[in-house]
Amino acid sequence: MSDKSSLGTIGWFDLTVKNAKPLSQFFADVVGWGVEETPVDEYSMTHADTGHPLSGICHQKGQNVGIPSQWLIYVYADNIEERSKKIETLGGTIIKGPSEPSSNVRFTIFRDPQGAVMFLFEAATKT
């Protein structure tokens, strides 16, 4: 993910699909990315020369059930609860979230009024 965590900064891209492994190889072959399997059976797509992580390809299971098959942009936000209310007030639809602070990230996944999907996230506050 990007190390720039200011409001509105794009931090990551993910693709969530039914079967991530063959699709990770598809993108490796088509655009020249490297593939690193993660400990949770997902795939980090890396720059072929530097090995720097570029994006992820994940399975539609567990926490990812219900996320549509499309490239999903992750954008840094603040106050996920307030942003989620604003999404709904302005005609968007919440798919998942706002999440509980179960790790170091809180998030909301939503559809905008025309159907495109985005992932908003913020660092969870520690108590």
N, C-alpha and C positions, 0 to 999 in steps of 0.2 A: 504494500500500500504506500501511497505517497506519504512523505514525512511532513507535508504542509497541511496542518489540520485546522485551517481557518474556515469560517463559514462560507459555504458555497464551493469550496475546492473539491475537484474530482479526486477521489482517493484510490479507486480500484475499478476494475471491470470483471464481471463474472458471467459465465454462461451455465445455466442449470438445465440439465437434460436427463432423459430417462437412462441413458447409458453413456457415461462420460468417457470411458477408456477409448473406444474407437473414435470418438469425436476429437479427443485430444490429439490422436495420431493424424487425423484428417487435417487439423489446423497446422500441425507440425510439418506435414508434407506440402500443404498449400502455401503457407506464408513463411515457412522456415523457422518457426519457433522451436525451442527445446521443450521437452516434457519432463517434469519431475513429479513422481507420484508422492502424495502426502501421506502421513500416518493414518488419515481417516479415509483412504481410498478415493481421494479426489486428486486433481491434477493442477499443478502450477505451471503455467505456460511462461517460458523464459526467453530472453533474448539469446539467440543462438551463439553469438560471439562472447557476450559478457556474463551470461547466466543470470542476469538481473530479472527478477520476477516482473511480468507484464500483466498477467490476468490469471483467472482461474476457471476451471471447468469442473462442475459439481454434479452429483446425482440428485434427482428429484425424489429424495427420501428423507426421513427424519424431519429436521427443521426446514428442509427445502421443499417439502410437499406443498403443492399449491402455487409454487412460483412458476410462471410460464416459461417455456423454452424460448429465450431471447437473450441477447446480450444485455446485461443489467449493469447500469452505472451506479456507483456508490459515491454519494456526495456528503461531505461533512456538514453537520448541522449543530445547532444548540437547542436545548430544551425540547426534546423529542415529543413530550406530551403536548406542548403548545403548538409545535409544528404539525402534529397529527390532527389536532382540532382544526387548524387553519386549512389543512388539506380537505377535510370534509366540508367545512364551511364554504370553500371555494369550488366545490363540485367534484373533488377527487374521491377515491374509494380506497380505504385501508385494506390491504391484503393480509398483512401480518403486523402486529405491533399495536401500540408501542411495547417493546419487549421489557422484561424485567432485567435489572442489572445483574445477570447471572455470571457475567465475565467482565472483561474490561471495556465492553462496547454495548451501547444501547442502540436500538434501531427501529425503524418503521419502513415497511415495504408498501408502496401504494401505486395506484393507477391515477394518472392525471385525467382531467375531464374528457380527453379524447382517446384514452385507453392505453397510453404508453406507461411503462412501469419504471420506477426508480426506487433506490434503496437510500434512505437517509440514515446517518449514524453519527454518534457522538461518544466520547469517552465517558464511561460510567463513573459516577462519583463514589468514592470509597467512604464507608462509614466506620 
